Amino acid sequence: MIKGLYTGASGMLAAQTQSEVIADNVANIRTPGYKAEDTSNKAFPELLMVRTRTENEPPGNTIIGTMGTGVVVDQISRLNVQGALQTTNLSTDLALTSENTFFVVNTPNGERYTRNGQFELNANGMLQTAEGYQVLGEGGPIGPLSKDFQVDSQGVITDQGVYVDRLRLVEIPAESLTREGQSLYFSDQAQVYEGNPGVLQGALESSNVDLTGQMVKMITVMRAYEANQKVIQTQDATLDKAVNEIGKIV
């Protein structure tokens, strides 16, 4: 019976983690370039239950069956699929049409990578993220720029017909990405992108979160949470009866 409490508790903890991932996806549904995350569970090894024979029974134990010992969230994976492109007609908005390609920005913790191309110009005309991190080109921070600067599909930046810089773009294997919030990622396997990045100016890549699918998953997770909660309540009631009634000395 004690094992039943641990089994139910592990199921509740797994469901809680799943609900947190789903809530994070829904909260970022309007974040440009956001990639939805999903969880996968792993069951603990099952126990083989046998009944020990009594004195009057023939030798050997009778197999009753197996008993589960709970689950745990084994992995949180990222859905690296291109989000829909949304036209904004803002010169500071940039979208990447090639998957596994990222912009490079300079943060207090060093270089980080993002698919969120919702940039802006600061007071000095330097291109930066909404959080104030400088967007990097092949020559370093990009700028100063006027509001009429242009970016072609190769990432080449010109301002009033004069070459300024080229966006520094990197290609990163999906499995090596570590999310650090604010649409930023870290990786030690970033390589200079050599192909055609397909940069689109005046557009943003939308998040790839499927709201309907996330709502369905949330309902399923909440039902699993409630079911494991019932398991714990049942086990607790059984233990209470065992202690206070069956174990009572007459």
C-alpha positions as CSV (number, residue, x, y, z in Angstrom):
1,M,0.0,0.0,0.0
2,I,2.9,2.3,0.7
3,K,4.1,1.7,-2.8
4,G,0.8,2.9,-4.1
5,L,1.3,6.3,-2.5
6,Y,4.6,6.7,-4.2
7,T,3.1,5.6,-7.6
8,G,0.3,8.1,-7.3
9,A,2.7,10.9,-6.2
10,S,5.0,10.2,-9.1
11,G,2.1,10.4,-11.5
12,M,1.0,13.8,-10.1
13,L,4.5,15.2,-10.3
14,A,4.8,14.1,-13.9
15,A,1.4,15.7,-14.7
16,Q,2.5,18.9,-13.0
17,T,5.6,19.2,-15.1
18,Q,3.6,18.5,-18.3
19,S,1.1,21.2,-17.3
20,E,3.9,23.7,-16.8
21,V,5.3,23.0,-20.2
22,I,1.9,23.4,-21.8
23,A,1.3,26.7,-19.9
24,D,4.6,28.0,-21.1
25,N,3.7,27.1,-24.7
26,V,0.3,28.9,-24.5
27,A,2.0,32.0,-22.8
28,N,4.4,32.2,-25.8
29,I,1.9,31.7,-28.6
30,R,2.4,35.3,-29.8
31,T,6.2,35.3,-29.3
32,P,7.9,35.5,-32.7
33,G,10.1,32.5,-33.5
34,Y,9.0,30.6,-30.4
35,K,9.2,26.8,-30.7
36,A,6.7,24.7,-28.8
37,E,8.0,22.1,-26.3
38,D,6.6,18.7,-25.5
39,T,7.2,16.1,-22.8
40,S,7.7,12.4,-22.9
41,N,7.2,10.1,-19.9
42,K,9.1,7.0,-18.8
43,A,7.7,4.4,-16.6
44,F,9.7,2.9,-13.7
45,P,10.3,-0.8,-13.9
46,E,7.3,-3.0,-13.0
47,L,7.4,-5.3,-10.0
48,L,6.4,-9.0,-10.3
49,M,4.0,-9.9,-7.5
50,V,3.9,-13.5,-6.2
51,R,1.9,-15.1,-3.4
52,T,4.1,-17.0,-0.9
53,R,2.8,-20.5,-0.4
54,T,1.4,-21.7,2.9
55,E,2.3,-25.0,4.7
56,N,-0.5,-26.9,3.2
57,E,0.2,-25.8,-0.4
58,P,2.5,-27.5,-2.9
59,P,6.0,-26.1,-3.4
60,G,6.4,-23.0,-5.6
61,N,4.9,-19.5,-5.5
62,T,1.8,-18.4,-7.3
63,I,2.3,-15.4,-9.7
64,I,-0.3,-12.8,-9.1
65,G,0.8,-10.3,-11.8
66,T,2.8,-7.1,-12.2
67,M,2.5,-3.8,-10.4
68,G,3.5,-0.4,-11.8
69,T,5.9,1.8,-9.7
70,G,5.1,5.2,-11.3
71,V,6.3,7.4,-14.1
72,V,8.7,10.3,-14.5
73,V,9.1,13.0,-17.2
74,D,12.0,11.6,-19.2
75,Q,12.6,14.4,-21.7
76,I,11.4,17.8,-22.7
77,S,11.8,18.1,-26.5
78,R,11.4,21.0,-28.9
79,L,9.3,21.1,-32.0
80,N,11.7,22.5,-34.5
81,V,9.3,23.3,-37.3
82,Q,9.1,26.6,-39.2
83,G,6.3,28.9,-37.9
84,A,4.0,30.8,-40.3
85,L,5.4,34.0,-41.7
86,Q,3.6,37.2,-40.9
87,T,4.1,40.4,-42.8
88,T,4.6,43.5,-40.7
89,N,6.2,46.0,-43.2
90,L,8.5,47.2,-40.4
91,S,12.1,47.5,-41.5
92,T,13.4,46.3,-38.2
93,D,11.4,43.0,-38.3
94,L,13.4,40.1,-39.8
95,A,12.4,36.5,-40.4
96,L,14.5,33.5,-41.3
97,T,13.0,31.0,-43.7
98,S,15.7,28.3,-43.3
99,E,15.3,26.0,-40.3
100,N,18.0,25.5,-37.7
101,T,19.4,29.0,-38.5
102,F,19.6,31.7,-35.9
103,F,20.5,35.3,-35.4
104,V,23.4,36.1,-33.0
105,V,22.9,38.6,-30.2
106,N,25.3,39.9,-27.6
107,T,24.1,39.5,-24.0
108,P,25.8,40.1,-20.6
109,N,26.3,36.3,-20.5
110,G,28.0,36.2,-23.9
111,E,26.7,35.4,-27.3
112,R,23.3,33.8,-27.6
113,Y,21.1,32.7,-30.5
114,T,17.5,33.5,-31.4
115,R,14.8,33.1,-34.1
116,N,12.9,36.1,-32.8
117,G,13.6,38.8,-35.4
118,Q,11.5,41.5,-33.7
119,F,14.3,44.0,-33.5
120,E,14.4,47.8,-33.0
121,L,16.8,50.7,-33.4
122,N,18.0,52.3,-30.2
123,A,18.7,56.1,-29.7
124,N,22.1,55.7,-31.4
125,G,20.7,53.8,-34.4
126,M,22.1,50.4,-33.3
127,L,20.1,47.3,-34.1
128,Q,19.0,45.5,-30.9
129,T,16.4,43.1,-29.5
130,A,13.4,44.3,-27.4
131,E,15.5,43.4,-24.3
132,G,18.3,45.7,-25.4
133,Y,20.8,43.1,-26.6
134,Q,22.8,44.1,-29.7
135,V,22.3,42.2,-32.9
136,L,25.6,41.1,-34.3
137,G,26.8,41.2,-37.9
138,E,30.0,39.8,-39.3
139,G,31.8,43.0,-38.2
140,G,30.2,43.2,-34.7
141,P,27.2,45.3,-33.5
142,I,25.2,46.5,-36.4
143,G,24.7,50.2,-36.9
144,P,24.3,53.1,-36.7
145,L,21.4,52.7,-39.2
146,S,18.6,55.0,-40.4
147,K,15.0,53.9,-40.4
148,D,15.3,53.3,-44.2
149,F,18.0,50.6,-44.0
150,Q,17.5,47.5,-46.2
151,V,18.3,43.8,-45.7
152,D,18.4,41.4,-48.7
153,S,17.8,37.6,-48.6
154,Q,21.5,36.9,-48.0
155,G,21.4,39.1,-44.9
156,V,23.4,41.9,-46.4
157,I,22.5,45.3,-44.8
158,T,22.7,48.5,-46.8
159,D,21.7,52.0,-45.7
160,Q,20.8,54.6,-48.4
161,G,22.7,52.4,-51.0
162,V,25.8,52.1,-48.8
163,Y,27.0,48.7,-47.6
164,V,26.9,48.5,-43.8
165,D,27.4,44.9,-42.7
166,R,26.0,41.4,-43.1
167,L,23.9,39.6,-40.5
168,R,25.9,37.0,-38.6
169,L,23.8,33.8,-38.9
170,V,24.7,30.4,-37.5
171,E,23.4,26.9,-38.0
172,I,22.8,24.8,-34.8
173,P,21.7,21.2,-34.5
174,A,18.4,21.1,-32.7
175,E,19.5,18.6,-30.1
176,S,22.4,20.9,-28.9
177,L,20.2,23.9,-28.1
178,T,19.6,24.9,-24.5
179,R,16.8,27.4,-23.9
180,E,17.6,30.4,-21.6
181,G,14.3,32.3,-21.8
182,Q,13.4,35.4,-23.7
183,S,13.6,33.4,-26.9
184,L,17.3,33.0,-26.4
185,Y,19.3,29.8,-26.8
186,F,22.8,28.7,-25.9
187,S,24.8,26.1,-27.8
188,D,28.5,25.1,-28.1
189,Q,28.0,23.7,-31.6
190,A,27.1,26.8,-33.5
191,Q,28.6,27.0,-37.0
192,V,28.6,29.8,-39.6
193,Y,25.7,29.3,-41.9
194,E,27.0,28.9,-45.5
195,G,23.8,28.5,-47.4
196,N,21.0,30.9,-48.4
197,P,19.4,32.0,-45.1
198,G,16.4,33.4,-46.9
199,V,16.1,36.6,-44.7
200,L,12.8,38.4,-45.1
201,Q,12.7,42.1,-44.1
202,G,9.3,43.4,-42.9
203,A,8.1,40.0,-41.7
204,L,8.2,37.9,-38.6
205,E,8.1,34.1,-38.0
206,S,5.2,33.3,-35.8
207,S,5.4,30.7,-33.0
208,N,4.6,27.2,-34.1
209,V,2.3,26.6,-31.1
210,D,-1.0,24.9,-31.9
211,L,-3.4,26.3,-29.4
212,T,-6.2,23.7,-30.0
213,G,-3.7,20.9,-29.5
214,Q,-2.3,22.4,-26.4
215,M,-5.8,22.8,-24.9
216,V,-6.5,19.1,-25.6
217,K,-3.2,18.1,-24.0
218,M,-4.0,20.2,-20.9
219,I,-7.4,18.5,-20.4
220,T,-5.7,15.1,-20.7
221,V,-3.0,16.0,-18.2
222,M,-5.5,17.4,-15.7
223,R,-7.5,14.2,-15.9
224,A,-4.3,12.2,-15.3
225,Y,-3.5,14.4,-12.3
226,E,-6.9,13.9,-10.8
227,A,-6.7,10.1,-11.4
228,N,-3.4,9.9,-9.5
229,Q,-4.9,12.1,-6.8
230,K,-7.7,9.5,-6.4
231,V,-5.1,6.7,-6.2
232,I,-3.5,8.5,-3.2
233,Q,-6.8,9.1,-1.5
234,T,-7.8,5.4,-1.9
235,Q,-4.4,4.2,-0.6
236,D,-4.7,6.6,2.3
237,A,-8.1,5.4,3.2
238,T,-7.0,1.7,3.0
239,L,-4.0,2.4,5.3
240,D,-6.3,4.2,7.7
241,K,-8.6,1.2,7.8
242,A,-5.7,-1.2,8.2
243,V,-4.2,0.7,11.1
244,N,-7.4,1.6,13.0
245,E,-9.6,-1.5,12.4
246,I,-7.7,-4.5,11.2
247,G,-4.7,-3.8,13.4
248,K,-6.8,-2.9,16.5
249,I,-6.3,-5.2,19.5
250,V,-9.6,-6.6,20.7
